[in-house]
Amino acid sequence: MAVERRKDSNNRVLKEGEYQRPNGTFEYKWRDKRGKRHSVYAKTLEELREKENDVLRDVLDGIRKEKSNLTINDLYDLWVQIKRGLKDNTFQNYKYMFEQFVRDDFGNSKVRELKRTDVRSFYNYLVEEKHLKPHTVDTIHTVLHQVLELGVEDDYIRYNPSDNALRELKRAHTRGAAKRRALTVQEQEIFEDYLARQGQYNKWQPIFTVMLWTGLRVGEVTGLRWSDVDFENETININHTLVFYSKGEGDGCTFAVNTPKTNAGERIIPMLPIVKEAFKRERELQDAFEIKCEVEVDGYTDFVFVNRFGGVQHHATLNKALKRIIRDCNFDILDKNEGKEDVVLLPNFSNHSLRHTFTTRMCEAGMNIKAMQDILGHTDVSTTVDIYAEATEELRRTEMTNLANHFGKNKLIQEKVS
C-alpha cells in the first residue's frame, strides 16, 4: 500500500521535516547530532528549501546550532578568559579597543548572521563617522579577528567574516596619504648643529643623537641600560623595549619591560663614533648634575637615559621636547635671516622620524639591504625594501635636479661665450 505524502496548499509534495503551518508559512524541523530539536521558518517553500540547504551544509561542516543568539560580545568574553601568550600591555590595549569601539554597538551583532560586508561597513563607519585613523582600525581588526576565529574553532560559524576585511579599507583610505618624511641631509645638519650649540636644549643632544645614528625605536632607546652598551667592542645590545600602557579602567598607567616580539628585534648593532661620544656625553651630564637612575621596572634598572628625578624617559616627553626644539630653532633661523625667503626651516617631525631618517641615510650610502634589515630589526625584508625604494626614489629626483641645474649653468656659460 503506497504511503500518502504530505502536501502543501498548492498540492506540492513536502519533504521529510517540512511542514506548512496554519497561517500558510513553512517550517523545517530537524535534530542535531546531540538529539536536540531545531526549526527554521520561511514565508515560501522555495525560501524554506534554501534555508534547508544551509542547514545541510552546517550539519556536514559540524556547525553548532544550539547558540543561535550568540553575539560577538559573547565570543569576546570567552576570548578574554582563555587568551594567553600576549604581553600585558598588548592584551590591555586590545581589550581597551574592543570595549571602546565594538562592545556597545557592533558587538551586539549575532555571530551566525554576520557577513563580510557587515564587517567592512563597520570598519568604514569607524573611519568615516568616528574619524579613526586606519592604523587604529587595524588594531581593532586584530582583536576582532581573533574573537571571531573562536567562533570558527568552536563550530558556531563556517568562516571568519573579518578575513581580509581590512585590506580594501587600507587601500581606499591611505591612498594619497602623506608618507612619513625623513629629514634631508641639510635639515638633519641644522637640527644637530642647533642641539650642539644651544645651551637650553643641549641636555637632549645625547638621546636624539643616539636615535638619529642607530635607528632604534623610541622604546628601545629609553629602555637601554648601561650594561647594554659595550664601549670596548663598540656595540649596543638590543634585547628588550620599554613600554608605557594603561593597566585597565581605574588602574592607571605604568611602565613595563617587554622582550622583542620577534627574533629579529633582538640584535646587536655597531656603535658609530658619534653614538659612542653621545653616550659618554650623557654620562658626563648626569655626573655633573648628580643624576642617577632611581627606578626599577620589571627587574630592570640602571637605565641610560633618565629624567632629572632619575626616572625613565617617556616617549611623549621626548616628542614635546622635539616640538619646542623645532619651534625655537626655526625662530633662530628666521631672526638671523630676516627678509630672506629661501631659508631652510625644520619640518615638524617625531621620534619615529629619526629612525626613518637614519634608514634613509643608510639607503643614500648604498648599504646592503640585508645589513639594513638586521640593524633595524625588521622581521620582513619587504619592510626594509619599501623604505629603500622610497628613499632611493627621492635620491634619484635630487640627483636629476642637480644634473638639470648643472647643464643649465653650462648652457648659460656657452651662451655668454658665443
N, C-alpha and C positions, 0 to 999 in steps of 0.2 A: 504494500500500500504506500503510495507516494506521500511524502511529508509536505504539507502545505506551507509555503514560505510566507513570512510576514511581508506586507507591502505597505507603502505609504498612501496618502490620499490621492496621489496621481497614478496609483497602481504600479509603482516601481518596486521591484523586489529589494528588500533590505538585507544587508549582510549581517552576519553574526555580530552582536554587540550594538547594532544600530537600532534606534527607536525613534518613532515620531511621537512627540508629546501632544497632549490635548490642545495646546494653543497653536499647533501647527509647526513649531520649531523642532529641531532634531537633536538627538543626544547619542553619543557613543560611549559605551561603558567597557572597561577592561580592568584586569587585575595586574599589578606589577609582580616581580619575581618574589616579593615578600608576602604576596597574597592580599595586599591592600587594594581596595576598590578606588577607581578613578573615573572621572567623566569629563567630556568636553562637549560644548554645545555650539550650535550654529543655526542660522535662520533658514539656510537651504541645505539640501542634501549634498549638492556639489561642494559647498563650503565645508560641510562636515567631513567629507571624504578627503579634502585637502589636509584638514587637521588630523585625520586618521593616519595619513602618510607621515606627518611629522611625528605622531606618536610612535609609529612603527620604527622610524629612524632612531628615535630616542631610546626605544627598548633595545634595539640592536646595538646601539652605542653604549648602553648601560646608563643613560641619563636618568637621574633620580627625579621623581615626581612629588615626593611627599612634602617638599617645601616650596610650593609654587609661589608663595608670597615672600620668599627670601629676598632681601634687599641688599644693595651694595653696602649699606651701613652694617648689616648683619655679618657679611663676609669680612668687613674691615675689623669689627670687634673680635672676630676669630683670629684674623691675621695678627692683631696686636698681642693676643695671648700666646701664639705659637711661634712668631717670628724670632729667629735667633741669628747670630753672626754679624749683626750690624754694630758699628761703633755707636756709643750712646748719643753723641751729638747728631749723628746721621739719623738715628732712629727718632729722636725728639723732633728733628726738622721735618721728617716725613709725617709724623703724627700732627704736627702743627699745620702743615699744608692741607692735610685731609680735613681736619676739624675746621679750619678757617674757610676753605673754599668748596668742599664737597659735601660734608655731612648734612647741612641744613636744607639743601635743595636736591642736587643731583643724587646724593647718597640715598635718598628715599626711593629711587627707581628700583623696580623689581628686576632681579638679575635675569630671569628667564625671558623677559620681554625686551631686553636690551639689545640694540642693534649697533653696528659700526657707525652708522650715520648719527646715532644719538650721542656717541662719544665725541665724534668730530664736531658736532654742533655745540656741545658743551665746551670744548676747547676754544672754539671760535667766540663763544659768549664770554669766556674769561678774558680773551684778548680785546675784543671789540667793545664790550659793555663794562667789564671790570677793569679794563686798561692794564692788565698784567703783561709783563714782558714775556716773550716766547720762552726764555730760559727759565722763568718761574713756572710756566705751564709745563715745561719739561720735567721739573721736579715733581709736580702734581701727577703727571703721567707715570712717572717711575713708581710711585706708591700705588696708584690706581691700577696699574697693570699687574703688579704683584698681588693685589687684593683679588682682582678678577681671575687671576690664574688659579687661585684657591678653588674658585667655582668650577674650573675645568678639571682640576685634580680630584675634586670630590664628586664629580659627575652631576653637577647641577646645570652646567651649560656645555655645549659641544665644543665651542671655540671661544677664544678670548676676544671680545668685541673691541678691545682697545689696541689690538695688534695693528701696527703701522698707522695708527690714528694721528700721530703727531707729525708724520713726515710731510703731509700736504700743508699743514699749518706753518711749519718752519719755512717751507719754500715760499708760501704766499706772503708771510708777514716779515720775513727777513730779507726778501728780495729788494735790493737797492738800499738797504740799511747801511749806515756809515760804519765802516770797519774800525777797529781799534788801531790807531795810527802810532807807529813808533816815532820817537824823536829823530829828527835829522841829525847828521853829524854836527852841524852848526848849532842847532838847538841844544844838543847834549853838551857841547863845549860851553855854551852860555850858562847852562844850569850848573855844571861842575865848577866853573870859574866863580859864579856868584856864591856858591856854598863855601868855596875855599877862602874868599876874601871878606865875606860878610860875617862880622862877629856875632850878630844876633842869631844867625842860623847855623853857625859853624858847628854846633853840637850835633846837628843832623847829618853832617857830612859823612861820617863813617858808615852809618847804616844804609844811606842812599847810594854811596859808592859801592858797597858790597852788593846791593841789589842790581845796580847798573852793570857790574862787571862779573857777575856769576849767573844771572838769570834765575836765581832762586825765587820760588814762590814766597809770598809775604809770610805765611805760616812757617815755612822752613827757615826763613831768616830770623824771625822773632823767637823761634824755638831753639836756635843754636846755643850750645853750651861751649865753654872754653875747651872742654875735653874733646869736642868735635873738630876743633881747629888744630891742625898739625903743622906748626911753624917749621919744623925741621924738614919734613918731606913736602911741605908746601901743598897740602891737600885739605879739603873740607869733607867731613863725613856726614852725609845726609841720611839719617836713619829714623827721623820722626818729624812731626809737624805740630805746631801749637794752634789750637782752635779755641774760639770763644762762642758759646752757644747757650740757648735757653734750655733749662732743665725741665721745663713744663710750666703750666699755668700756676702762678703763685709761688714757684720755687726759685725765681730769679735766674740770673745768668752766671756762668762760671767758665774758667779756662780749663782745658784738658789737653793732654798729650796723646796724639794718635800715631800709630805706626803707619807707614805708607800704605795706600790702598792696593798698590801693585808692586811687584818685584822691581819694576823699572824705577819706581820712586825712591828706592833705597840705593844710593850710589855714592861714589867718592869722586869728587871733581877737583881738577887742578886749581891751585890758588895763584892768580896772577900777581905780580909785584904790587900793583896798585891796590889790590884787595888786601894783601899782607900788610901794607902800610896803613890801610884803613882800620884793620883790627888793632894794630899797635896804637893808632891814634885814639881809638875808643878806650883802650886800657889806660892810656895816659890821662884822658879827660876824667875817667872815673876815679883815678888816683888823686888827681888834682882837686876834685870836688868831694872826695871821700864818699863816693857812691859805691855800693856793693849790692849784690843780689841778696834780697831778703825774703824771697818767696820760693816755695816748693810746689810743683804741680805734678801730681801722679808719680811722685818719687823722683822727679827731675828737678835739678836746681843748678846754680852756678851758670845762669843764662848770660850770654854775651851782651845783649842789648837790653838794658833795663832803664826805667824812668828814674827821676830824681828821688823817688821813695824806695827804690830797689825792687819795684815790681816789674813784671814783664810788659813789653810794649804791646799796645792794642793796634790792630790794623787801621781802625777808624782814626786813631790819634795820628798815625803816620799820614793818612790821606788829608787830614785837616792841616797838618804841617806843610804838606806839599802845596795846598791851595794858598796858604799865606806866603810861602816862598815864591810861587809863581806870580802872585799879585805884586809883591814888593820888588821882585826882580824886574818885572815889566815896567813898573813905575820908575825904577832906577834908570832903565834904558831910555824911556821917554824923556826923562829930565835931562839926560846927557845928550840927547839928540833932538832937542826942541826944534820944531819946524820941519824936520825931515819926515818924509812919508814912507820911505822904503826900508825902514828899520825892521829887523827880525825880532819878534817877540816870542816868548814861550807860549805854547798852546796849553789848554787845560789837559792834564793827564793824571793818572792814578798810580798806585803802587804797581799794579799789574802791567802798566805801560812800560815800566822799567825793565821787566822781564822780556817784553816784546821788543824793546829797543836793543837789548843785548843779543837777542836772537837775530835781529836784523843786521847788527854789526858782524856777527859770525857769517851770515849769508854774504854780506858785502866782501868779506875777507876770503870767500871761496872755500870755507871749511867743509869737510866731508859731512854728508848728511847723517851718516850713522854715528859719527862722533858727536854731532849736534844733538841727536836723539838721546844719546847716553848722558850728555851733560845736562840736558833739560829735564830728563826723567820722563820722557814721553813713552807711554806703553805702545802706542801705534805709530809707526813711522809716517803714516799718512798725515798725521797732525803736523809733524816736522816739515813734510814735503809741502803742505799747503802754505805754511808760513814762509818757507823758502821761495815758493813760486811768487807769492805776493811781494816779498822783499826784492827779489831779482827783477820783477817787472818794474817796480819803482826805480830800481837802479838803472835799468835799460833806458827808461824815459829820461832820466837825468843825464845819462851819457849821450843820448841822442840830442838833447837840448844843447849840451856842451859842444857837440860836433857841429850843430847848426850855427851856433854862435861863432865857432872857430872859422868856418868857411864864410860866414857873413862878414867877419872882420877882414879876412883875406881879400874878399871881393871889393870891400871898400878901399883897401890899400892899393889894389890893382887899378881901380878907377882913378885914384889920385895920381898914380904914376903915369897913366896914359893921358 
